[in-house]
Amino acid sequence: MSPASVPDGHTRGFIVPIGGAEDKVGDDIILKRFVELSGGRDARIVVIPTASELRDTGRRYARLFEGLRARQTVVLPFETRHECEGAESLEQLEQATGVFLTGGNQLRLSTTLGGTPVAKALRLMNARGVVVAGTSAGAAFLSEHMIAFGDEGATPRGGMVQMAPGLGLTNRTIVDQHFRQRDRLGRLLTALAFNPFAVGIGLDEDTAAFIGPDETLEVVGSGALTIVDPAQLEYSSMDAVKRGDPVCLLGVKLHVLVNRATFNLHRREAAAGAVARGDR
């Protein structure tokens, strides 16, 4: 599902994939930045915990956002596709200035929200300027192409990853989360080998990509963000390998970005932030 068109007079809202396990009790810079972009003390935040099987996940995030002085926080569980058609819930969703999708299982998000009025509303809201963030499973779901599940390991292999349609806020990226902690370089490379149009974003835990309306992402958090750029791919053996066989990829470019570094998804250009360069 492709992104909605930006209406005249509007600017697309930030898209914020988070690698999971974001700091919630210390500096919590990722969540603070999300609240600030959503309006600060005027923020009206909707938490969607559909991906999680834990009953208190939504309420836990709501308390966090309330502690960060958001004006209003509402939890909309959307546990069934039927609930995604409720007029009252949709009205509450459309009043949000920021939407946060929690972690859990990204297939619960795609199978429950995909193709529903909720998914359509989220695309239209983001096109009008509403910030949409997701952590862990929520991060994977934000893009048009979603990694549903896959194997660990640094080497790309045939059959290593299963793809599924995501929410479609952007078609420029494929996001993987818990990246270094769960050794997921191989499955991100495998996903990109199917079609090297997108840019791969591998997010470590407590690390986020704040993707602005100008298609530039900024890294925020304590970990690293790995960019896998296949734009200059010269050769791929993906079409010939059997399940479990390693995939040959020539010409892939890789960047490792840390806090305050940036990457322009349109020009495919990376830049180190002030701290990364050693500036004070």
C-alpha positions in Angstrom: 0.0 0.0 0.0 1.6 3.3 -1.1 1.7 6.5 0.9 -1.2 8.9 0.6 -0.7 12.1 -1.3 0.0 15.3 0.7 -3.0 17.7 0.4 -2.3 21.3 -0.7 -1.2 23.5 2.2 0.0 20.5 4.3 3.4 19.0 5.1 3.8 15.2 5.7 4.2 14.3 9.3 7.3 12.6 10.7 7.6 8.8 10.4 9.5 7.3 13.4 10.6 3.7 13.4 12.2 2.7 16.7 14.4 -0.4 17.1 12.6 -1.6 20.3 13.6 -1.5 24.0 13.7 2.3 23.9 14.7 4.0 27.2 11.6 4.7 29.3 13.1 5.6 32.7 16.3 7.5 32.0 16.8 10.3 29.4 14.0 8.8 27.3 15.1 11.1 24.4 13.2 9.1 21.7 9.8 9.3 23.4 10.4 13.0 24.4 11.2 13.9 20.8 8.1 12.1 19.6 5.9 14.0 22.1 7.6 17.3 21.1 6.9 16.7 17.4 3.3 15.7 18.2 2.7 19.1 19.8 4.4 19.0 23.2 1.9 20.0 25.9 -0.8 20.3 23.2 -0.1 16.8 22.0 -3.0 14.4 21.6 -1.5 10.9 21.3 -3.2 7.7 20.4 -1.5 4.5 21.4 -2.3 1.4 19.3 -1.1 -1.8 21.1 -2.5 -4.3 18.6 0.8 -6.0 18.1 1.1 -6.9 21.7 -0.5 -9.8 23.5 0.1 -8.2 26.9 -3.0 -6.4 28.3 -1.2 -3.6 30.0 1.1 -2.5 27.0 -1.1 0.3 25.8 -1.8 1.7 29.2 1.9 1.5 30.1 2.8 3.7 27.1 -0.1 6.0 27.9 1.3 6.6 31.4 4.7 7.4 29.9 3.3 10.0 27.5 1.2 11.5 30.3 4.5 11.8 32.3 6.0 13.6 29.4 3.2 16.2 29.6 1.2 15.3 26.6 -2.2 17.0 26.8 -4.2 13.8 26.1 -3.4 10.1 25.6 -5.9 7.6 24.4 -5.4 3.8 24.0 -7.2 2.2 21.0 -6.5 -1.6 21.1 -8.1 -2.6 17.8 -8.0 -6.3 18.6 -10.3 -7.4 15.7 -10.9 -6.2 12.1 -14.5 -5.4 13.1 -13.2 -3.0 15.8 -11.3 -1.2 13.0 -14.6 0.0 11.6 -16.1 1.6 14.7 -17.1 5.2 14.2 -16.3 6.3 17.7 -12.7 4.8 17.7 -12.0 6.3 14.2 -13.2 9.7 15.4 -10.8 9.4 18.4 -8.0 8.3 16.1 -8.5 11.2 13.7 -8.2 13.7 16.5 -4.6 12.6 17.3 -1.5 14.7 16.6 0.7 11.7 17.2 0.1 8.0 16.9 2.3 5.3 18.5 2.2 1.6 17.5 3.7 -0.7 20.2 5.9 -3.8 19.8 4.8 -7.4 19.7 4.1 -9.3 16.5 4.0 -7.3 13.2 1.8 -9.9 11.6 -0.9 -9.1 14.2 -0.7 -5.5 12.9 -0.9 -6.4 9.2 -3.6 -9.0 9.5 -5.7 -6.9 11.9 -5.3 -3.4 10.5 -4.4 -4.0 6.9 -7.0 -2.9 4.4 -9.3 -1.4 7.2 -10.5 2.2 7.7 -7.9 2.5 10.5 -5.0 1.8 8.1 -6.5 4.3 5.5 -6.9 6.9 8.2 -3.3 6.5 9.4 -2.0 7.1 5.9 -4.2 10.1 5.4 -3.4 11.5 8.8 0.4 11.2 8.2 0.0 13.0 4.8 -1.8 15.8 6.7 1.1 16.2 9.2 0.4 13.8 12.0 3.4 12.1 13.5 3.3 8.2 13.3 5.8 6.2 15.3 6.2 2.5 15.9 8.6 0.5 18.1 9.9 -3.0 17.3 7.0 -4.7 15.5 5.4 -1.3 15.1 8.5 -0.1 13.3 8.6 -2.9 10.8 4.9 -2.3 10.0 5.3 1.4 9.0 6.7 0.9 5.5 5.0 -0.5 2.4 7.2 -3.6 2.5 7.4 -5.4 5.8 9.7 -8.1 7.1 7.2 -10.5 8.6 9.8 -12.9 10.1 13.1 -14.5 9.3 16.3 -16.2 10.4 19.2 -14.7 12.3 22.7 -14.5 10.8 25.0 -12.1 8.9 24.9 -13.9 5.6 21.9 -13.4 3.2 20.4 -16.8 2.3 17.6 -18.1 0.1 14.4 -18.4 2.0 15.8 -16.5 5.0 13.0 -13.9 5.2 9.3 -13.8 4.7 7.8 -10.5 3.4 4.3 -9.1 3.9 2.5 -5.8 3.0 2.9 -3.1 5.7 1.0 0.1 6.5 2.5 2.0 3.6 3.5 5.4 5.1 6.6 5.2 2.9 7.7 3.0 0.1 11.4 4.1 0.3 12.5 1.8 3.2 12.5 -1.7 4.6 12.9 -1.6 8.4 14.4 -4.3 10.6 14.6 -3.9 14.4 16.6 -5.2 17.4 19.2 -5.2 14.6 22.6 -5.8 16.2 21.1 -7.5 19.3 19.5 -10.3 17.1 22.0 -10.5 14.3 19.7 -9.4 11.5 22.0 -8.1 8.8 21.5 -11.3 6.7 17.7 -11.1 6.6 17.7 -7.4 5.8 20.1 -8.0 2.9 17.9 -10.9 1.7 14.8 -8.7 1.8 16.5 -6.1 -0.3 17.8 -8.7 -2.8 14.2 -9.3 -3.9 14.0 -5.8 -5.2 16.8 -3.3 -4.6 14.6 -0.2 -4.9 14.2 0.4 -1.2 16.8 1.5 1.4 17.3 -1.0 4.3 17.2 0.5 7.8 18.5 -1.7 10.6 17.7 -0.2 14.0 19.5 -1.2 17.1 17.5 -1.2 20.4 17.0 2.3 22.0 17.6 3.8 18.5 15.2 5.6 16.2 15.0 7.1 12.8 13.1 10.4 12.7 12.2 10.6 9.0 11.1 14.2 8.2 8.9 15.5 5.4 12.1 16.3 3.3 12.9 12.5 3.3 15.9 13.0 5.6 16.2 10.8 8.6 18.0 11.7 11.8 19.3 9.1 14.2 18.2 9.5 17.8 19.2 7.2 20.6 22.1 5.3 22.2 22.7 2.6 19.6 23.5 2.6 15.9 21.4 2.6 12.7 22.7 0.6 9.8 21.8 1.8 6.3 22.0 -0.8 3.6 21.8 0.9 0.2 21.4 -1.4 -2.8 21.0 1.4 -5.4 24.2 0.5 -7.1 23.7 -3.2 -6.9 25.7 -4.8 -9.8 24.8 -8.5 -9.4 22.4 -10.6 -7.3 22.1 -14.4 -7.3 18.7 -14.4 -5.6 16.9 -15.7 -8.6 19.1 -18.8 -8.7 19.7 -19.9 -5.1 17.9 -22.7 -3.3 16.5 -22.4 0.2 19.4 -22.1 2.7 22.0 -21.3 0.1 24.1 -18.0 0.5 23.2 -15.2 -1.8 25.9 -13.3 -3.8 25.4 -9.5 -3.8 27.9 -7.1 -5.5 27.9 -3.4 -5.1 25.8 -2.9 -1.9 26.7 0.2 0.1 26.6 0.2 3.9 26.6 3.1 6.4 26.6 2.8 10.2 25.1 6.0 11.7 24.9 7.0 15.4 23.0 9.7 17.3 22.5 13.0 15.3 23.8 11.5 12.0 21.5 11.8 9.0 20.7 10.1 5.8 18.7 11.6 2.9 16.5 8.8 1.4 16.0 10.7 -1.8 19.6 11.6 -2.6 20.9 8.5 -0.7 23.5 10.6 1.1 24.8 10.1 4.6 26.3 12.7 7.0 27.8 12.3 10.4 26.3 14.4 13.2 28.2 16.8 15.3 28.9 14.3 18.1 30.0 11.6 15.6 32.5 14.0 14.1 33.9 14.9 17.5 32.6 18.5 17.4 31.7 20.2 20.7 
